[in-house]
Amino acid sequence: MQNDAGEFVDLYVPRKCSASNRIIGAKDHASIHLFVYMRVYTRGRPIVDFADTDS
């Protein structure tokens, strides 16, 4: 599909599983989204950071 400027655009962009590299379907309700907690220290102070992963 193209917009008025002639650029290709899609209404749906499929997601891929980061572990198996398979395409996750639009109707897949069994897929999960994980947030992994990591603690990083800078000059002795903890900085909270979240690593975003799809599976």
mmCIF file as gemmi writes it, N, C-alpha and C atoms, coordinates in Angstrom:
data_model
loop_
_atom_site.group_PDB
_atom_site.id
_atom_site.type_symbol
_atom_site.label_atom_id
_atom_site.label_alt_id
_atom_site.label_comp_id
_atom_site.label_asym_id
_atom_site.label_entity_id
_atom_site.label_seq_id
_atom_site.pdbx_PDB_ins_code
_atom_site.Cartn_x
_atom_site.Cartn_y
_atom_site.Cartn_z
_atom_site.occupancy
_atom_site.B_iso_or_equiv
_atom_site.pdbx_formal_charge
_atom_site.auth_seq_id
_atom_site.auth_asym_id
_atom_site.pdbx_PDB_model_num
ATOM 1 N N . MET Axp A 1 ? 0.841 -1.162 0 1 0 ? 1 A 1
ATOM 2 C CA . MET Axp A 1 ? 0 0 0 1 0 ? 1 A 1
ATOM 3 C C . MET Axp A 1 ? 0.894 1.236 0 1 0 ? 1 A 1
ATOM 4 N N . GLN Axp A 2 ? 0.496 2.275 -0.743 1 0 ? 2 A 1
ATOM 5 C CA . GLN Axp A 2 ? 1.279 3.498 -0.831 1 0 ? 2 A 1
ATOM 6 C C . GLN Axp A 2 ? 0.456 4.68 -0.343 1 0 ? 2 A 1
ATOM 7 N N . ASN Axp A 3 ? 1.144 5.661 0.256 1 0 ? 3 A 1
ATOM 8 C CA . ASN Axp A 3 ? 0.463 6.887 0.652 1 0 ? 3 A 1
ATOM 9 C C . ASN Axp A 3 ? 0.526 7.899 -0.484 1 0 ? 3 A 1
ATOM 10 N N . ASP Axp A 4 ? 0.056 9.115 -0.241 1 0 ? 4 A 1
ATOM 11 C CA . ASP Axp A 4 ? 0.007 10.141 -1.289 1 0 ? 4 A 1
ATOM 12 C C . ASP Axp A 4 ? 1.394 10.563 -1.772 1 0 ? 4 A 1
ATOM 13 N N . ALA Axp A 5 ? 2.403 10.431 -0.917 1 0 ? 5 A 1
ATOM 14 C CA . ALA Axp A 5 ? 3.763 10.805 -1.297 1 0 ? 5 A 1
ATOM 15 C C . ALA Axp A 5 ? 4.48 9.692 -2.053 1 0 ? 5 A 1
ATOM 16 N N . GLY Axp A 6 ? 3.828 8.55 -2.228 1 0 ? 6 A 1
ATOM 17 C CA . GLY Axp A 6 ? 4.423 7.441 -2.954 1 0 ? 6 A 1
ATOM 18 C C . GLY Axp A 6 ? 5.264 6.517 -2.101 1 0 ? 6 A 1
ATOM 19 N N . GLU Axp A 7 ? 5.263 6.725 -0.76 1 0 ? 7 A 1
ATOM 20 C CA . GLU Axp A 7 ? 6.026 5.868 0.136 1 0 ? 7 A 1
ATOM 21 C C . GLU Axp A 7 ? 5.207 4.63 0.475 1 0 ? 7 A 1
ATOM 22 N N . PHE Axp A 8 ? 5.895 3.5 0.597 1 0 ? 8 A 1
ATOM 23 C CA . PHE Axp A 8 ? 5.208 2.273 0.97 1 0 ? 8 A 1
ATOM 24 C C . PHE Axp A 8 ? 4.949 2.261 2.476 1 0 ? 8 A 1
ATOM 25 N N . VAL Axp A 9 ? 3.708 2.034 2.85 1 0 ? 9 A 1
ATOM 26 C CA . VAL Axp A 9 ? 3.317 1.946 4.26 1 0 ? 9 A 1
ATOM 27 C C . VAL Axp A 9 ? 2.469 0.695 4.449 1 0 ? 9 A 1
ATOM 28 N N . ASP Axp A 10 ? 2.542 0.12 5.626 1 0 ? 10 A 1
ATOM 29 C CA . ASP Axp A 10 ? 1.757 -1.064 5.952 1 0 ? 10 A 1
ATOM 30 C C . ASP Axp A 10 ? 0.869 -0.761 7.147 1 0 ? 10 A 1
ATOM 31 N N . LEU Axp A 11 ? -0.319 -1.33 7.149 1 0 ? 11 A 1
ATOM 32 C CA . LEU Axp A 11 ? -1.217 -1.17 8.276 1 0 ? 11 A 1
ATOM 33 C C . LEU Axp A 11 ? -0.827 -2.105 9.411 1 0 ? 11 A 1
ATOM 34 N N . TYR Axp A 12 ? -0.252 -3.245 9.102 1 0 ? 12 A 1
ATOM 35 C CA . TYR Axp A 12 ? 0.133 -4.231 10.108 1 0 ? 12 A 1
ATOM 36 C C . TYR Axp A 12 ? 1.588 -4.619 9.892 1 0 ? 12 A 1
ATOM 37 N N . VAL Axp A 13 ? 2.382 -4.47 10.927 1 0 ? 13 A 1
ATOM 38 C CA . VAL Axp A 13 ? 3.777 -4.883 10.882 1 0 ? 13 A 1
ATOM 39 C C . VAL Axp A 13 ? 3.915 -6.088 11.805 1 0 ? 13 A 1
ATOM 40 N N . PRO Axp A 14 ? 4.196 -7.273 11.268 1 0 ? 14 A 1
ATOM 41 C CA . PRO Axp A 14 ? 4.265 -8.466 12.112 1 0 ? 14 A 1
ATOM 42 C C . PRO Axp A 14 ? 5.46 -8.421 13.061 1 0 ? 14 A 1
ATOM 43 N N . ARG Axp A 15 ? 5.261 -9 14.244 1 0 ? 15 A 1
ATOM 44 C CA . ARG Axp A 15 ? 6.339 -9.099 15.225 1 0 ? 15 A 1
ATOM 45 C C . ARG Axp A 15 ? 7.018 -10.448 15.08 1 0 ? 15 A 1
ATOM 46 N N . LYS Axp A 16 ? 8.29 -10.511 15.488 1 0 ? 16 A 1
ATOM 47 C CA . LYS Axp A 16 ? 9.038 -11.763 15.444 1 0 ? 16 A 1
ATOM 48 C C . LYS Axp A 16 ? 9.49 -12.116 16.851 1 0 ? 16 A 1
ATOM 49 N N . CYS Axp A 17 ? 9.477 -13.406 17.123 1 0 ? 17 A 1
ATOM 50 C CA . CYS Axp A 17 ? 9.953 -13.918 18.402 1 0 ? 17 A 1
ATOM 51 C C . CYS Axp A 17 ? 11.473 -13.778 18.439 1 0 ? 17 A 1
ATOM 52 N N . SER Axp A 18 ? 11.991 -13.217 19.538 1 0 ? 18 A 1
ATOM 53 C CA . SER Axp A 18 ? 13.435 -13.025 19.631 1 0 ? 18 A 1
ATOM 54 C C . SER Axp A 18 ? 14.171 -14.335 19.895 1 0 ? 18 A 1
ATOM 55 N N . ALA Axp A 19 ? 13.481 -15.329 20.468 1 0 ? 19 A 1
ATOM 56 C CA . ALA Axp A 19 ? 14.133 -16.606 20.771 1 0 ? 19 A 1
ATOM 57 C C . ALA Axp A 19 ? 14.171 -17.525 19.558 1 0 ? 19 A 1
ATOM 58 N N . SER Axp A 20 ? 13.034 -17.671 18.86 1 0 ? 20 A 1
ATOM 59 C CA . SER Axp A 20 ? 12.973 -18.621 17.749 1 0 ? 20 A 1
ATOM 60 C C . SER Axp A 20 ? 12.956 -17.949 16.378 1 0 ? 20 A 1
ATOM 61 N N . ASN Axp A 21 ? 12.848 -16.629 16.333 1 0 ? 21 A 1
ATOM 62 C CA . ASN Axp A 21 ? 12.833 -15.844 15.096 1 0 ? 21 A 1
ATOM 63 C C . ASN Axp A 21 ? 11.625 -16.166 14.219 1 0 ? 21 A 1
ATOM 64 N N . ARG Axp A 22 ? 10.552 -16.676 14.831 1 0 ? 22 A 1
ATOM 65 C CA . ARG Axp A 22 ? 9.318 -16.969 14.096 1 0 ? 22 A 1
ATOM 66 C C . ARG Axp A 22 ? 8.39 -15.766 14.158 1 0 ? 22 A 1
ATOM 67 N N . ILE Axp A 23 ? 7.548 -15.613 13.15 1 0 ? 23 A 1
ATOM 68 C CA . ILE Axp A 23 ? 6.59 -14.513 13.112 1 0 ? 23 A 1
ATOM 69 C C . ILE Axp A 23 ? 5.447 -14.804 14.071 1 0 ? 23 A 1
ATOM 70 N N . ILE Axp A 24 ? 5.104 -13.808 14.892 1 0 ? 24 A 1
ATOM 71 C CA . ILE Axp A 24 ? 3.991 -13.921 15.829 1 0 ? 24 A 1
ATOM 72 C C . ILE Axp A 24 ? 2.762 -13.362 15.132 1 0 ? 24 A 1
ATOM 73 N N . GLY Axp A 25 ? 1.734 -14.166 15.016 1 0 ? 25 A 1
ATOM 74 C CA . GLY Axp A 25 ? 0.518 -13.766 14.321 1 0 ? 25 A 1
ATOM 75 C C . GLY Axp A 25 ? -0.265 -12.689 15.055 1 0 ? 25 A 1
ATOM 76 N N . ALA Axp A 26 ? -1.152 -12.01 14.341 1 0 ? 26 A 1
ATOM 77 C CA . ALA Axp A 26 ? -1.946 -10.935 14.924 1 0 ? 26 A 1
ATOM 78 C C . ALA Axp A 26 ? -2.94 -11.453 15.947 1 0 ? 26 A 1
ATOM 79 N N . LYS Axp A 27 ? -3.408 -12.663 15.78 1 0 ? 27 A 1
ATOM 80 C CA . LYS Axp A 27 ? -4.409 -13.239 16.679 1 0 ? 27 A 1
ATOM 81 C C . LYS Axp A 27 ? -3.795 -14.127 17.757 1 0 ? 27 A 1
ATOM 82 N N . ASP Axp A 28 ? -2.479 -14.122 17.881 1 0 ? 28 A 1
ATOM 83 C CA . ASP Axp A 28 ? -1.809 -14.98 18.854 1 0 ? 28 A 1
ATOM 84 C C . ASP Axp A 28 ? -1.904 -14.354 20.24 1 0 ? 28 A 1
ATOM 85 N N . HIS Axp A 29 ? -2.73 -14.933 21.098 1 0 ? 29 A 1
ATOM 86 C CA . HIS Axp A 29 ? -2.905 -14.417 22.452 1 0 ? 29 A 1
ATOM 87 C C . HIS Axp A 29 ? -2.021 -15.154 23.446 1 0 ? 29 A 1
ATOM 88 N N . ALA Axp A 30 ? -1.287 -16.149 22.988 1 0 ? 30 A 1
ATOM 89 C CA . ALA Axp A 30 ? -0.414 -16.916 23.865 1 0 ? 30 A 1
ATOM 90 C C . ALA Axp A 30 ? 0.977 -16.302 23.971 1 0 ? 30 A 1
ATOM 91 N N . SER Axp A 31 ? 1.273 -15.318 23.145 1 0 ? 31 A 1
ATOM 92 C CA . SER Axp A 31 ? 2.59 -14.705 23.211 1 0 ? 31 A 1
ATOM 93 C C . SER Axp A 31 ? 2.675 -13.816 24.447 1 0 ? 31 A 1
ATOM 94 N N . ILE Axp A 32 ? 3.883 -13.698 24.988 1 0 ? 32 A 1
ATOM 95 C CA . ILE Axp A 32 ? 4.074 -12.906 26.193 1 0 ? 32 A 1
ATOM 96 C C . ILE Axp A 32 ? 5.11 -11.834 25.939 1 0 ? 32 A 1
ATOM 97 N N . HIS Axp A 33 ? 5.096 -10.815 26.774 1 0 ? 33 A 1
ATOM 98 C CA . HIS Axp A 33 ? 6.039 -9.712 26.698 1 0 ? 33 A 1
ATOM 99 C C . HIS Axp A 33 ? 6.745 -9.646 28.046 1 0 ? 33 A 1
ATOM 100 N N . LEU Axp A 34 ? 8.064 -9.775 28.068 1 0 ? 34 A 1
ATOM 101 C CA . LEU Axp A 34 ? 8.822 -9.805 29.314 1 0 ? 34 A 1
ATOM 102 C C . LEU Axp A 34 ? 9.605 -8.52 29.503 1 0 ? 34 A 1
ATOM 103 N N . PHE Axp A 35 ? 9.655 -8.071 30.743 1 0 ? 35 A 1
ATOM 104 C CA . PHE Axp A 35 ? 10.538 -6.984 31.125 1 0 ? 35 A 1
ATOM 105 C C . PHE Axp A 35 ? 11.542 -7.564 32.112 1 0 ? 35 A 1
ATOM 106 N N . VAL Axp A 36 ? 12.814 -7.548 31.751 1 0 ? 36 A 1
ATOM 107 C CA . VAL Axp A 36 ? 13.862 -8.124 32.583 1 0 ? 36 A 1
ATOM 108 C C . VAL Axp A 36 ? 14.515 -7.001 33.372 1 0 ? 36 A 1
ATOM 109 N N . TYR Axp A 37 ? 14.556 -7.18 34.689 1 0 ? 37 A 1
ATOM 110 C CA . TYR Axp A 37 ? 15.121 -6.174 35.578 1 0 ? 37 A 1
ATOM 111 C C . TYR Axp A 37 ? 16.633 -6.308 35.624 1 0 ? 37 A 1
ATOM 112 N N . MET Axp A 38 ? 17.327 -5.203 35.427 1 0 ? 38 A 1
ATOM 113 C CA . MET Axp A 38 ? 18.778 -5.185 35.525 1 0 ? 38 A 1
ATOM 114 C C . MET Axp A 38 ? 19.174 -4.031 36.434 1 0 ? 38 A 1
ATOM 115 N N . ARG Axp A 39 ? 20.225 -4.216 37.209 1 0 ? 39 A 1
ATOM 116 C CA . ARG Axp A 39 ? 20.718 -3.141 38.057 1 0 ? 39 A 1
ATOM 117 C C . ARG Axp A 39 ? 22.126 -2.786 37.597 1 0 ? 39 A 1
ATOM 118 N N . VAL Axp A 40 ? 22.329 -1.523 37.299 1 0 ? 40 A 1
ATOM 119 C CA . VAL Axp A 40 ? 23.62 -1.035 36.825 1 0 ? 40 A 1
ATOM 120 C C . VAL Axp A 40 ? 24.141 -0.037 37.855 1 0 ? 40 A 1
ATOM 121 N N . TYR Axp A 41 ? 25.4 -0.177 38.221 1 0 ? 41 A 1
ATOM 122 C CA . TYR Axp A 41 ? 25.993 0.724 39.2 1 0 ? 41 A 1
ATOM 123 C C . TYR Axp A 41 ? 26.876 1.74 38.489 1 0 ? 41 A 1
ATOM 124 N N . THR Axp A 42 ? 26.688 3.009 38.84 1 0 ? 42 A 1
ATOM 125 C CA . THR Axp A 42 ? 27.529 4.078 38.335 1 0 ? 42 A 1
ATOM 126 C C . THR Axp A 42 ? 28.055 4.857 39.531 1 0 ? 42 A 1
ATOM 127 N N . ARG Axp A 43 ? 29.333 4.838 39.732 1 0 ? 43 A 1
ATOM 128 C CA . ARG Axp A 43 ? 29.983 5.505 40.864 1 0 ? 43 A 1
ATOM 129 C C . ARG Axp A 43 ? 29.376 5.072 42.195 1 0 ? 43 A 1
ATOM 130 N N . GLY Axp A 44 ? 29.059 3.78 42.307 1 0 ? 44 A 1
ATOM 131 C CA . GLY Axp A 44 ? 28.537 3.251 43.55 1 0 ? 44 A 1
ATOM 132 C C . GLY Axp A 44 ? 27.047 3.408 43.75 1 0 ? 44 A 1
ATOM 133 N N . ARG Axp A 45 ? 26.367 4.101 42.841 1 0 ? 45 A 1
ATOM 134 C CA . ARG Axp A 45 ? 24.923 4.308 42.961 1 0 ? 45 A 1
ATOM 135 C C . ARG Axp A 45 ? 24.187 3.391 41.994 1 0 ? 45 A 1
ATOM 136 N N . PRO Axp A 46 ? 23.146 2.711 42.48 1 0 ? 46 A 1
ATOM 137 C CA . PRO Axp A 46 ? 22.385 1.84 41.568 1 0 ? 46 A 1
ATOM 138 C C . PRO Axp A 46 ? 21.466 2.645 40.658 1 0 ? 46 A 1
ATOM 139 N N . ILE Axp A 47 ? 21.457 2.288 39.401 1 0 ? 47 A 1
ATOM 140 C CA . ILE Axp A 47 ? 20.549 2.884 38.425 1 0 ? 47 A 1
ATOM 141 C C . ILE Axp A 47 ? 19.65 1.767 37.923 1 0 ? 47 A 1
ATOM 142 N N . VAL Axp A 48 ? 18.347 1.945 38.067 1 0 ? 48 A 1
ATOM 143 C CA . VAL Axp A 48 ? 17.394 0.916 37.662 1 0 ? 48 A 1
ATOM 144 C C . VAL Axp A 48 ? 17.193 0.988 36.159 1 0 ? 48 A 1
ATOM 145 N N . ASP Axp A 49 ? 17.247 -0.176 35.497 1 0 ? 49 A 1
ATOM 146 C CA . ASP Axp A 49 ? 17.065 -0.233 34.051 1 0 ? 49 A 1
ATOM 147 C C . ASP Axp A 49 ? 16.252 -1.476 33.719 1 0 ? 49 A 1
ATOM 148 N N . PHE Axp A 50 ? 15.402 -1.364 32.714 1 0 ? 50 A 1
ATOM 149 C CA . PHE Axp A 50 ? 14.604 -2.498 32.276 1 0 ? 50 A 1
ATOM 150 C C . PHE Axp A 50 ? 14.974 -2.845 30.85 1 0 ? 50 A 1
ATOM 151 N N . ALA Axp A 51 ? 15.27 -4.112 30.605 1 0 ? 51 A 1
ATOM 152 C CA . ALA Axp A 51 ? 15.552 -4.596 29.255 1 0 ? 51 A 1
ATOM 153 C C . ALA Axp A 51 ? 14.255 -5.153 28.69 1 0 ? 51 A 1
ATOM 154 N N . ASP Axp A 52 ? 13.8 -4.637 27.585 1 0 ? 52 A 1
ATOM 155 C CA . ASP Axp A 52 ? 12.531 -5.02 26.97 1 0 ? 52 A 1
ATOM 156 C C . ASP Axp A 52 ? 12.764 -6.172 26.008 1 0 ? 52 A 1
ATOM 157 N N . THR Axp A 53 ? 12.071 -7.309 26.241 1 0 ? 53 A 1
ATOM 158 C CA . THR Axp A 53 ? 12.23 -8.464 25.359 1 0 ? 53 A 1
ATOM 159 C C . THR Axp A 53 ? 10.882 -8.985 24.929 1 0 ? 53 A 1
ATOM 160 N N . ASP Axp A 54 ? 10.78 -9.451 23.721 1 0 ? 54 A 1
ATOM 161 C CA . ASP Axp A 54 ? 9.583 -10.12 23.216 1 0 ? 54 A 1
ATOM 162 C C . ASP Axp A 54 ? 9.87 -11.605 23.135 1 0 ? 54 A 1
ATOM 163 N N . SER Axp A 55 ? 8.865 -12.402 23.4 1 0 ? 55 A 1
ATOM 164 C CA . SER Axp A 55 ? 9.027 -13.844 23.214 1 0 ? 55 A 1
ATOM 165 C C . SER Axp A 55 ? 7.708 -14.45 22.839 1 0 ? 55 A 1
